[in-house]
Amino acid sequence: YDIIQKKSGSTWILEKSHPNIWLTESLISSFPNSYFIGMQRDVYQVVNSMLDHKGGNGVKIWFETLPQDKISKFLGINKYNISYYQELPIEAKCVIRWLSHYYELERLKNNFPERVLVFDYTYFCNNFESELNKLEQITNLDLKKYTEYPNPKSLIKFENLSEDQLKIIENTFEKESLNFRKLYYENN
């Protein structure tokens, strides 16, 4: 990012890369004036989005290429679920990944409250102008010209999920939430 910033000729860069959640602490060390903005979406919306991605760039490829027999914060594989993770349906793996990212955002928000801002995606979509205004005030930047307006249809896409998929998501969320809460409190 240092190279990108120097090439840009600007004093700041705006970068959208979800996996940066796992690099936030080192990025804060390298860029002490940086901000990290996280969007917390409903688990059903995220699972649907993950399942809906097509082609080699889709997020499902992570489950096909990354090892599933090792602890992985990125995928959500932890000491509580590693013994059965590989056997889970893709919907359950998506929920577990969502939980891992949810709790990492919570941890970062608590540890770096001045640098990590977390917004509720549904509220952000429904109140875009006022939420963007909050971001502009915090960062002291004019973000309107760089911002994509959220698609309100993304809030209801989860309606594409089948009854079986909805049940898997619900059951996995209920079971795995307990494990992630335990991990969160063990480490904080």
N, C-alpha and C positions, 0 to 999 in steps of 0.2 A: 504493500500500500504506500510505502514511502516513495517508491519509484513512480507509481501511478500519480501520486500527488505532485511530485516534482514535474512530471511530464505535462500535467494538466495546466500548470501555470497559475493555479488558484491556491488560495490559502486553505481550501477545504475540498473534500470530495464526498459525494453521496454514493454509497455503494449498497446494493441490495443482494445479500447472499445469506440465506437462512443458516447454512452450516457455521457461520461466524459465531453463533451462540457458544460453540465449543472453543473459540479462540478469544473470547471477550476479555478475559483477564490479561492475556499477553498483549492484546491490542490496546487496552487501557494503559498499560505500562509504556508501550511504544508511542502512543498518541494520547497524552494526558488531557487534551482538550476535546476528546472525542465523545460522541453520544451513541448509544445503542438503543434502537427502537424495536421492541418486540410486539408482535401481534398475537394475542391469545384468541384462537378460534375454537368454536364448539367442536368437541371430539367427533361428532357425526359428520360435520362439514369437512373436517380434515381427512378423515378416513375415506370419505367419498372422493375427495380431491386426489388423494394418493392412489386410489384404485382407478381413477379416471385418466391419469396421465398415460399418454401413448408414446410408443417409440423408445429408443435407447436413452433418451434424456429423462424419462419418467422416473419418479421416485421408487417405483416397484423394483427397479434394477438394483437398488441398494440391497434388497432382500435376496437377490439372486447372486450378487457378487461379493458382498461382505461376509466374513465368517460368522456363522451362527452358533458356533460351539465355544465361543470365548466371550468374556464380559465385554460389553460395548455400550458406553453411555449413549452414543449416537443412535443405536437401534433400540436401546432400552433393555438390553440383556444384562441381568444382574444376578447376584448370588441367590436370589429367591426363585428366579424363573429359568435359569440356565439349563436345568435338568429336563425341562419339557418344551423349551422355546421352539426348537426345530420342528416339533410335531404340530404346532399351532397353525390354524388357517391364516391366510394373509390378512384378513380383517383384524384378527387378534394381534398380530405383529404390528399392524398400523396403530392400534390403540396403545400398545406398549411403547412404541416410539413416541407417540403423542404425549404420554405420561412422562417419559424421560425428559422431553423438551419442556413440558409444562413446569416440572419441578426445577429444572435448570434455570429457566427464566425467573422463577420465584427466588431461587438462591441468589442469582445475579442482581435482581431488583433489591433484595434486602442488603446485600453486601456493597452495592454501588448505587445508592439511591439518587445521587446527583448525576450519574452517567447512564444508567439503564432505565429506560422508560417503557412500561408495558401498557399497551392499550387493548381493550376488548374489541375484537374485530367487528362484532355486530353493532356495538355502539358507535364505533368509528365509521362504519358504513352509513349508518342512519343519521349521523351528526358530523359529516365529513368536514364541512367548513369550520365549525367551531373547534373540532379536534386538531385540524391542521393548524389553525390559529394558535392553539396551545403549543404545538411543536415549534412554530415560528418564534414565539415569545421565549421559549426555553433555549433554543439554539441561536437566536438572533439572526436567522437566515430567512430569505424569501424563498420558500419551498414550493409555492404554487406552480411556477413554471416547470418544475421538475417532477411533479407528482402526477401519478395516474389516478384517476377517479376510481374508487372501488365499484365493482359490479354488484348491484343489489341482488342479482339473480344467484350469486354465489352463496347467499344466505339460505336458499331453499334447494340447492342442488342435492342435498342429502336425501331428498325425497325419492331419488332414483334407487336408493338402496332397497334390497328385498327384505322381507320379514325375517328370513334366516340371517341375513347380514346384520340387521338391526339387533337381533337377539345376541349374536356373537359379540357385537360391540358393547352392548349393555352388560352382558355377563363378564366379559374380559375387564371392562372398566371397573366393575364392582370388585372383582377379585384382585386385580393388579394394583388398584389404587392403594390398598392397604400396604402392599409391599413397598410401593414408592414413598408412601408417608413414613414408613419405618426407616427407609434409607435416608430420606431427607432429614429426619430428626437425629439419626445416628451421626450424620456428617455435619450438622449445624449446631 
